[in-house]
């Protein structure tokens, strides 16, 4: 495996949709020294301050043909991160969720087809729903339990379908539970994204840490740096037209995450169990055989090390 998967992208023109968000801003930051980077984001949830200085920023919506067409012009590779990422919001507004995630992806794919650009699209482990067996393989049954998961599955299938139908170079990456320092341009210095970030935020102020259900449910927590690396590998692989899991292959109980955060922060927070979310899955853990053999992907940041780094970062005054 190449030590620098971005080296084959030197001099390329790339577009990062949703590049003012969590994963997108880290991805854009990893590319600005070697590529001509454009970020397209409507900033409905993203922060324009997160866009790295070396990237051209366009405030716009992937569903708007003018915004998308201007951002896509002359692009070699598209990293499509833009979507409605809030599961709860997708339940409250399923039509809007479909428009932003499924319809938005089709529009990006079609615009990229006209530019003959490769598309690396963010999919999700939510496409699998409640798994039959662990670890979860890409070929396993897909029964998503939320509108978000359904929309991600539609986007995932369209991404692979455009490769079959139009001969495009596309890759869908099924992210498991991504965590890590917040948006790459976050000036606050202490922000951490995801459930890990929520626990850290509460623990630092000695507030209650709510754990849904009994806390024995496990999740595959993958550091954002490994997600970025998977995207760079997907942008240069010959094994296109496929979907790949992006995780660590290790399941961590949610209760254990809360306990570890309290311990590392030396917090007086109490861990309290609350009602489980309706439709929540019990366990999630990625099988990485396909990603290893086809992409050369290997996770490099184990959860203990990644969490300790975030705690150290979060306790530094901003």
Residue pairs with C-beta under 8 A, 6 or more apart in sequence:
1 296
1 298
2 8
2 296
5 229
5 232
5 233
5 235
5 236
5 296
6 30
6 31
6 34
6 35
6 232
7 34
8 235
8 236
9 31
9 34
9 35
9 77
9 232
9 235
9 236
10 34
10 35
11 34
11 35
11 36
12 35
12 36
12 76
12 77
13 35
13 36
13 38
13 74
13 75
13 76
13 77
14 31
14 35
14 36
14 37
14 38
14 75
14 76
14 77
14 78
14 79
14 235
15 37
15 38
15 39
15 40
15 71
15 72
15 75
15 77
15 78
15 79
15 117
16 24
16 27
16 28
16 31
16 37
16 38
16 39
16 40
16 55
16 78
16 79
16 81
17 24
17 40
17 41
17 62
17 71
17 78
17 79
17 80
17 81
17 82
17 108
18 24
18 40
18 41
18 46
18 80
18 81
18 82
18 83
18 122
19 25
19 27
19 28
19 37
19 39
19 40
19 41
19 46
19 51
19 55
19 57
19 79
19 81
20 39
20 41
20 43
20 46
20 47
20 48
20 50
20 51
20 57
20 183
21 41
21 45
21 46
21 50
21 81
21 82
21 85
21 183
22 178
22 180
22 182
22 183
22 193
22 194
22 224
23 81
23 122
23 175
23 178
23 224
23 227
23 228
24 39
24 41
24 46
24 79
24 81
24 82
25 46
25 47
25 50
25 51
25 52
25 183
25 184
25 185
26 180
26 183
26 184
26 224
26 225
26 227
26 228
27 79
27 81
27 228
27 231
28 37
28 39
28 51
28 52
28 55
28 184
29 52
29 184
29 185
30 228
30 232
31 37
31 55
31 232
32 52
32 53
32 54
32 55
33 54
36 56
37 52
37 54
37 55
37 56
38 55
38 56
38 57
38 58
38 71
38 75
39 51
39 55
39 56
39 57
39 58
40 58
40 60
40 62
40 67
40 68
40 71
40 82
41 48
41 51
41 57
41 58
41 59
41 60
41 82
42 59
42 60
42 61
42 62
42 82
43 59
45 85
45 86
46 183
47 183
47 185
47 186
48 57
48 59
49 183
49 185
49 186
49 187
50 183
50 184
50 185
50 186
51 57
51 185
52 184
52 185
58 67
58 70
58 71
60 66
60 67
60 68
60 70
60 71
61 67
61 68
62 68
62 80
62 82
62 104
62 107
62 108
63 99
63 100
63 103
63 104
63 107
65 107
65 111
68 107
68 108
68 111
69 111
72 78
72 111
72 112
72 114
72 115
72 117
73 115
74 115
75 112
75 115
75 117
76 117
76 118
77 117
77 118
77 119
77 120
77 235
78 108
78 112
78 117
78 118
78 119
78 120
79 120
79 231
79 235
80 105
80 108
80 119
80 120
80 121
80 122
81 122
82 100
82 104
82 108
83 100
83 101
83 104
83 105
83 122
83 151
83 152
83 155
84 90
84 96
84 97
84 100
84 101
84 148
84 151
85 148
86 148
87 126
87 146
87 148
87 149
89 96
89 97
90 97
90 101
90 146
90 147
90 148
90 151
91 146
91 147
91 148
94 147
97 147
97 148
97 151
98 147
98 151
98 154
101 148
101 151
101 152
101 154
101 155
102 151
102 154
102 155
102 158
104 155
105 121
105 154
105 155
105 158
105 159
106 155
106 158
108 119
108 121
109 119
109 121
109 158
109 159
109 162
109 168
109 170
110 162
112 118
112 119
112 168
113 162
113 166
113 168
118 168
118 169
118 170
118 171
118 235
118 240
119 159
119 162
119 168
119 169
119 170
119 171
120 170
120 171
120 173
120 231
120 234
120 235
121 155
121 156
121 159
121 170
121 171
121 172
121 173
122 173
122 175
123 152
123 153
123 155
123 156
123 159
123 172
123 173
123 174
123 175
123 243
124 148
124 149
124 152
124 156
124 174
124 175
125 136
125 174
125 175
125 176
125 177
125 220
125 245
125 247
125 284
125 286
126 144
126 145
126 146
126 148
126 149
126 152
126 153
127 142
127 144
127 149
127 152
127 153
127 156
127 174
128 136
128 140
128 141
128 142
128 143
128 144
128 284
129 142
129 143
129 144
129 145
129 149
129 281
130 143
130 145
130 281
130 282
131 140
131 281
131 283
131 284
132 140
132 141
133 140
134 251
134 283
134 285
135 249
135 285
135 286
135 287
135 288
136 245
136 284
136 285
136 286
136 287
137 245
137 287
137 289
137 290
138 174
138 242
138 243
138 244
138 245
138 287
138 290
142 153
144 150
144 152
144 153
145 279
145 280
145 281
146 279
155 172
156 172
156 174
156 243
159 170
159 171
159 172
159 243
160 170
160 172
160 241
160 242
160 243
162 168
162 170
163 169
163 170
163 240
163 241
164 241
169 240
169 241
170 240
170 241
171 234
171 235
171 237
171 239
171 240
171 241
171 242
171 243
171 244
172 242
172 243
172 244
173 227
173 230
173 231
173 234
173 243
173 244
173 246
174 243
174 244
174 245
174 246
174 286
175 222
175 227
175 246
175 247
176 219
176 220
176 221
176 222
176 245
176 246
176 247
176 248
176 284
176 285
176 286
177 194
177 195
177 219
177 220
177 221
177 222
177 247
177 284
178 193
178 194
178 221
178 222
178 223
178 224
178 227
179 192
179 193
179 194
179 195
179 196
179 197
179 221
179 222
179 223
179 224
179 306
179 310
180 192
180 193
180 194
180 223
180 224
180 225
180 306
180 310
181 191
181 192
181 193
181 224
181 310
181 313
182 188
182 191
182 192
182 193
182 197
183 191
183 193
187 318
188 318
189 313
189 316
189 317
189 318
190 313
190 314
190 315
190 316
190 318
191 197
192 200
192 201
192 310
192 313
192 314
193 224
195 219
195 254
195 257
196 221
196 257
196 261
196 307
196 310
197 310
199 209
199 257
199 258
199 261
200 261
200 265
200 310
200 311
200 314
202 208
202 209
202 269
203 209
203 261
203 262
203 265
203 267
203 269
204 265
204 267
204 314
204 315
206 267
206 268
206 269
207 269
208 269
208 270
208 271
208 272
209 258
209 261
209 262
209 269
209 270
209 271
209 272
210 272
210 273
210 274
211 254
211 255
211 258
211 271
211 272
211 273
211 274
212 254
212 273
212 274
212 275
212 276
212 277
212 280
213 254
213 273
213 275
213 276
213 277
213 280
214 255
214 273
215 253
215 254
215 255
215 256
215 258
215 271
215 273
216 253
216 254
216 255
217 253
217 254
217 280
217 281
217 282
217 283
218 251
218 252
218 253
218 254
218 282
218 283
218 284
218 285
219 251
219 252
219 254
219 284
220 247
220 248
220 249
220 250
220 251
220 252
220 284
220 285
220 286
221 248
221 252
221 257
221 303
221 306
222 246
222 247
222 248
222 286
222 299
223 299
223 301
223 303
223 306
225 300
225 301
226 246
226 248
226 297
226 299
226 300
226 301
227 246
229 297
229 300
230 244
230 246
230 291
230 295
230 297
233 295
233 296
233 297
234 244
234 295
237 294
237 295
237 296
239 294
239 295
242 290
242 294
244 290
244 291
244 294
244 295
244 297
245 286
245 287
245 288
245 290
245 291
246 286
246 291
246 297
247 285
247 286
247 288
247 299
248 286
248 288
248 299
248 302
248 303
249 285
249 286
249 287
249 288
249 299
250 285
250 302
250 303
251 283
251 284
251 285
252 303
255 271
257 307
258 271
259 271
260 304
260 307
261 267
261 307
261 311
262 269
262 271
264 307
264 308
264 311
265 311
265 314
265 315
288 297
288 298
288 299
291 297
292 298
